[in-house]
Amino acid sequence: MNAEIHRLDHSADEAFETVNVRFQEILDGVEKTRQEVLSDIKRKKDEKKKILEEQLNIIHSEKNKVDADVKV
């Protein structure tokens, strides 16, 4: 009977370890995906910001030209 209890405890310990390993693999995968998504969002934000800054510079340049023309 003690041998059976020992085998049960050992099997349960192995099952716990297997579950912990699998869950850690899943968590690692989710964390990797989270980092990729956050990185993609930052990259897209930076691209859009650059485009908006370029457009703003063009607007300022055109405004300065119009102001100069008005003075003349």
Secondary structure, 3 states (H helix, E strand, C coil): CHHHHHHHHHHHHHHHHHHHHHHHHHHHHHHHHHHHHHHHHHHHHHHHHHHHHHHHHHHHHHHHHHHHHHHC
